């Protein structure tokens, strides 16, 4: 069945490429809606959604944007307008996929749209910017296919032609393929990482045995962002947090932050939460050269060349405990906090490099001090990755589910 | 027509996902060849290319790799073996596309293969690693489609199912779509960036008018890498270098390096080269926080929030001049160096922030001193982005082409 693909780009500088992509997608039997995010130059071809419409949806007049000459402002207007128009087309099922191409400006304008499209919606960005500045500023925590075009998108030549043809093929294939039916199991969302894997997999297995489906997000920054985003917009019966390191990273300047809104979506929607302060013993960095000087004298663990962990101290864990408590106190649904007394990660255990009972105790005390009394804090005499602790998490989850 | 897709992953930890992808690609009417890059666990399904074969192609026995327990070594063996096997399948036209999925280990093992596949060959990587560590370690300067799977690839659930289905759709669409015929125009490769755009576009237009096709690479690190890679493996009648900043970055620790081999591929193949030391006036960094302390007191220009430029000084330009000369002296083909006396970039011109005749002169002197006398150095009394200078570049190119 024919589908409709939105093609997004600046028709002044990327008009030739958009025109080429359109012809390929039409040749596959699909329909195309072209959105022009250009601002200054003359469009190379006619858009279905003009820059004027986009600027208007963003709250401004395109002529005024041009005259004003404030590039950053114009980009933000076009970005907001594009997002509104595209999301409403998705909502009304008028488009089934989106293909955007961009240099710097084009990529910046389409970024908020890409970050807002639903998970699973076919979306592809061909951008010269993603290999240098990284993909995250443009795609956030979303499942955007990214294609670095290698050569400049400055006209059609034998290399860009081949690469754009692949992009057209990829978006066509995505809108054509049938998405499998989704079973209607109750869904649990879980956060996890390599230092709490045994706990996570054990809890997951117990939940699956009981007929739940479990979605796991890795607490490396984007994972937590995706978790929040997912919980915000999908039906979820419970959230189990086994890694709080993204919150530590946000507070302490680490490189695995999920922004200030981590640990809030479930609370806002009243979804039951089990929270284990797992992985509270470290701040994440990438290569050793990315560890700031202020942490050089801490205990440091090199997990692999792209993962260096810094031990949190008493002061930091106090702040972390208060922050977690403040977030959970806002929750509209039930919350239970579980505490594994014998260690918070594979590294934080007797005999392991980050074992530091004093720092852990500071976190526990801060939690006790700041948590709303209606939120139970259950202490377990186990290490986080022991089977008993996974059992305790599972039981707490079953109990909270029945009560809510 | 049915195509064959290579499916690559560790069949112990990602077997379920590979199996699911296989069923989708088969359902589209294509063939699948599965390569198992797993090392430790039991494969979830039978591979067409077993881990044993891959290890052997990499020069080791899989049982010994397992026993030895040296993860990094085992990964390097598997990576080398996979690359050899896949490239030979591509060579003999037995596969028309490659889809790889991976967590940390899987992504590291497939990276050298992805970096070696020809431009335009359909290749897609679903990896949990690319949003955190960046895509470049895994795809280099190649046109690899990258899909961040958002949730952990730890079993099939409603989210991974949707995302993997999109991946299967994308690779199917890419192998299905017909690549356009390539016209047989003589091909010129050019390096360029935003500070020498006027020169680049003017030269490009003159070349196109004469019947050449021009491929432009942006000198931001990956661009130069791609340029070298492209010149190495394709028929090119000439290379015009308008930006040498990637070499400066390699020498001075900037963030737009293309590695030590920049400015060598054309020379090795004897391809005629016109070299303009454009953009020699700066070292590239990303945000202002990425500028190392040693440069804090230099002239710094903030181009945009993700592009901060540091002015090169006399000492650095001497080193740069010698380095460029040493590289060009090795060239087996003809080389001409053109020097725009009135400025090397939009920033390095009278009245502009990086205008520094002394630093520029140091570069010119170093070039004169170290360049082989057989390499002409033509000084032009123009600024790099003036039409006269573009004309001079074009004329030098025509002349060198006739002589070679």
Interface residues (C-beta under 8 A of the other chain):
Chain A: X24 X28 X104 X119 X120 X122 X124 X128 X130 X131 X132 X133 X134 X135 X136 X137 X139 X141 X142 X143 X144 X145 X146 X147 X148 X149 X150 X151 X152 X154 X157 X158 X159 X161 X162 X163 X165 X166 X168 X169 X170 X171 X172 X173 X174 X175 X176 X177 X178 X179 X180 X182 X183 X187 X192 X201 X204 X213 X214 X215 X216 X217 X218 X220 X221 X222 X223 X226 X230 X256 X286 X304 X306
Chain B: X24 X28 X104 X119 X120 X122 X124 X128 X129 X130 X131 X132 X133 X134 X135 X136 X137 X139 X141 X142 X143 X144 X145 X146 X147 X148 X149 X150 X151 X152 X154 X157 X158 X159 X161 X162 X163 X165 X166 X168 X169 X170 X171 X172 X173 X174 X175 X176 X177 X178 X179 X180 X182 X183 X187 X192 X201 X204 X213 X214 X215 X216 X217 X218 X220 X221 X222 X223 X226 X230 X256 X286 X304 X306
